[in-house]
Amino acid sequence: MLGLKLKTDPRWANIAESNLEEILTDHCWCEQKAAANAMYIIINNSEKEELVTEMTKITIEEMQHFQMVHDIIKARGYEFGRERKDDYVNELVKFTKKGGNRNDALIERLLFAAMIEARSCERFKVLSENIKDQELAKFYRELMISEASHYTTFLNFARKYTERVDVEKRWKEWLEYEGELIANYGNKETVHG
């Protein structure tokens, strides 16, 4: 369903589980950034009522996820650390096309968001199926379903609102690029690391 070109090696879950405090802190910040991205889309496309409605739902849901992860961090006696730099996301930003009109920028932003949600969904699946911590395995299974919904929402809006961009062609370009990019990751205790 996700179309990702390279699956995460299940052994990444062992790396993540070796430092739960780190993966949870990174994950918490990822949720905050996802909420901020949905807000960014609202701010820059306020005339699109249906988009604003759905991005509002995603913003709220992402902040609820932030709170859930933060609650797990507190309950386990971990320290919620500072925001982490996300090299993977920064590399995706470099791939986004610049220029064009406002609509082109919206389509690119929606595809960028869909890409992150797709990989996050896949990573949460790997965690849910491979970590020994049953509480977190169940938690990541539930979040995987949510990420899949966000992925399809972003991709479907890109298809709906496109004017000049061949969304299917551009999405394939995103998938190809991400497949090459993710080969450099999977060895750190971060969601995309």
C-alpha positions as CSV (number, residue, x, y, z in Angstrom):
1,M,0.0,0.0,0.0
2,L,2.7,2.5,0.9
3,G,4.8,1.9,-2.2
4,L,8.1,2.3,-0.3
5,K,11.1,1.1,-2.3
6,L,13.2,-0.2,0.6
7,K,11.8,-1.8,3.8
8,T,13.4,-1.2,7.1
9,D,15.5,-4.0,8.4
10,P,13.7,-5.5,11.4
11,R,17.0,-5.4,13.4
12,W,16.5,-1.6,13.5
13,A,13.8,-2.3,16.2
14,N,16.5,-3.9,18.4
15,I,18.6,-0.7,18.0
16,A,15.6,1.4,18.9
17,E,14.7,-0.8,21.9
18,S,18.2,-0.6,23.2
19,N,17.6,3.0,24.1
20,L,13.9,3.6,24.6
21,E,14.4,7.0,26.2
22,E,16.0,8.2,23.0
23,I,13.5,6.8,20.6
24,L,10.6,8.1,22.6
25,T,12.0,11.6,22.9
26,D,12.7,11.6,19.1
27,H,9.3,10.3,18.4
28,C,7.7,12.9,20.7
29,W,9.4,15.7,18.7
30,C,8.4,14.0,15.4
31,E,4.7,14.3,16.5
32,Q,5.2,18.0,17.3
33,K,6.8,18.6,13.9
34,A,3.9,16.7,12.2
35,A,1.4,19.0,13.9
36,A,3.4,22.1,12.9
37,N,3.4,20.9,9.3
38,A,-0.4,20.5,9.3
39,M,-0.7,24.0,10.8
40,Y,1.7,25.3,8.1
41,I,-0.6,23.9,5.4
42,I,-3.6,25.6,7.1
43,I,-1.9,28.9,7.3
44,N,-0.9,28.9,3.7
45,N,-4.1,27.5,2.2
46,S,-6.9,28.9,4.4
47,E,-9.2,29.3,1.5
48,K,-9.5,25.5,1.0
49,E,-12.2,24.7,3.5
50,E,-12.0,20.9,3.2
51,L,-8.2,20.9,3.5
52,V,-8.4,23.2,6.6
53,T,-10.9,20.9,8.2
54,E,-8.8,17.8,7.7
55,M,-5.5,19.5,8.6
56,T,-7.1,20.7,11.8
57,K,-8.0,17.1,12.7
58,I,-4.5,16.0,11.9
59,T,-3.0,18.8,14.0
60,I,-5.1,17.8,17.0
61,E,-4.4,14.1,16.5
62,E,-0.6,14.7,16.2
63,M,-0.6,16.8,19.4
64,Q,-2.6,14.1,21.1
65,H,0.1,11.6,20.0
66,F,2.8,14.1,21.3
67,Q,1.0,14.0,24.7
68,M,0.7,10.2,24.7
69,V,4.4,9.8,24.0
70,H,5.3,12.4,26.5
71,D,3.1,10.6,29.1
72,I,5.0,7.4,28.4
73,I,8.3,9.2,28.9
74,K,7.1,10.6,32.3
75,A,5.6,7.3,33.4
76,R,8.8,5.4,32.7
77,G,10.9,8.0,34.6
78,Y,12.7,9.1,31.4
79,E,13.8,12.6,30.7
80,F,12.2,14.4,27.8
81,G,15.2,15.7,26.0
82,R,15.7,18.6,23.7
83,E,14.5,18.5,20.1
84,R,16.7,16.4,17.8
85,K,17.8,17.3,14.3
86,D,16.2,15.0,11.8
87,D,18.7,14.4,9.0
88,Y,16.3,12.2,7.1
89,V,13.6,14.9,7.0
90,N,16.2,17.6,6.1
91,E,17.3,15.5,3.1
92,L,13.6,15.2,2.0
93,V,13.3,19.0,2.3
94,K,16.2,19.4,-0.2
95,F,14.3,17.2,-2.7
96,T,11.2,19.5,-2.6
97,K,10.7,21.5,-5.8
98,K,11.0,25.2,-5.4
99,G,9.3,27.8,-7.5
100,G,6.0,27.5,-9.3
101,N,2.8,29.0,-8.0
102,R,1.1,28.6,-4.7
103,N,-0.8,25.5,-5.9
104,D,2.4,23.8,-7.0
105,A,3.9,24.6,-3.5
106,L,0.9,23.0,-1.9
107,I,1.1,19.8,-3.9
108,E,4.8,19.5,-3.1
109,R,4.2,20.1,0.6
110,L,1.4,17.5,0.6
111,L,3.7,14.9,-1.1
112,F,6.5,15.7,1.3
113,A,4.1,15.1,4.2
114,A,2.8,11.9,2.7
115,M,6.4,10.6,2.3
116,I,7.2,11.2,6.0
117,E,3.9,9.7,7.1
118,A,4.5,6.6,4.9
119,R,8.0,6.0,6.3
120,S,6.8,6.6,9.9
121,C,3.9,4.2,9.4
122,E,6.4,1.6,8.1
123,R,8.8,2.2,11.0
124,F,5.9,1.9,13.6
125,K,4.9,-1.4,12.0
126,V,8.5,-2.7,12.4
127,L,8.5,-1.6,16.0
128,S,5.1,-3.1,16.8
129,E,6.2,-6.5,15.3
130,N,9.8,-6.7,16.7
131,I,10.2,-5.1,20.1
132,K,9.8,-7.2,23.3
133,D,8.1,-4.4,25.2
134,Q,4.5,-5.4,24.8
135,E,3.0,-2.1,25.9
136,L,5.0,-0.2,23.3
137,A,4.4,-2.9,20.7
138,K,0.7,-2.3,21.1
139,F,1.1,1.5,21.2
140,Y,3.1,1.5,18.0
141,R,0.6,-0.8,16.3
142,E,-2.2,1.8,17.0
143,L,0.0,4.7,15.8
144,M,0.8,2.8,12.6
145,I,-2.8,2.8,11.7
146,S,-3.1,6.5,12.3
147,E,0.0,7.3,10.2
148,A,-1.4,5.2,7.4
149,S,-4.5,7.4,7.5
150,H,-2.5,10.6,7.4
151,Y,-0.4,9.3,4.5
152,T,-3.5,8.6,2.4
153,T,-5.1,12.0,3.4
154,F,-2.0,13.9,2.2
155,L,-1.7,12.0,-1.0
156,N,-5.4,12.2,-1.8
157,F,-5.4,16.0,-1.3
158,A,-2.4,16.3,-3.6
159,R,-4.4,14.4,-6.2
160,K,-7.5,16.5,-5.6
161,Y,-5.9,20.0,-5.7
162,T,-3.4,19.5,-8.4
163,E,-3.7,21.9,-11.3
164,R,-0.4,21.5,-13.2
165,V,1.6,18.9,-11.4
166,D,1.4,15.3,-12.6
167,V,0.9,13.9,-9.0
168,E,1.4,10.3,-9.9
169,K,4.7,11.0,-11.7
170,R,5.9,13.2,-9.0
171,W,4.9,10.7,-6.3
172,K,7.0,8.0,-8.0
173,E,9.9,10.4,-8.0
174,W,9.5,10.9,-4.3
175,L,9.4,7.2,-3.7
176,E,12.5,6.6,-5.8
177,Y,14.4,9.4,-4.0
178,E,13.3,8.2,-0.6
179,G,14.3,4.6,-1.4
180,E,17.8,5.7,-2.1
181,L,17.9,8.1,0.9
182,I,16.6,5.6,3.5
183,A,19.4,3.1,2.6
184,N,21.7,5.5,4.6
185,Y,19.5,5.2,7.7
186,G,18.4,2.5,10.1
187,N,21.3,2.4,12.6
188,K,20.2,5.0,15.2
189,E,17.6,5.0,18.0
190,T,15.4,7.6,16.2
191,V,12.2,7.2,14.2
192,H,13.9,7.9,10.9
193,G,17.5,7.2,12.0
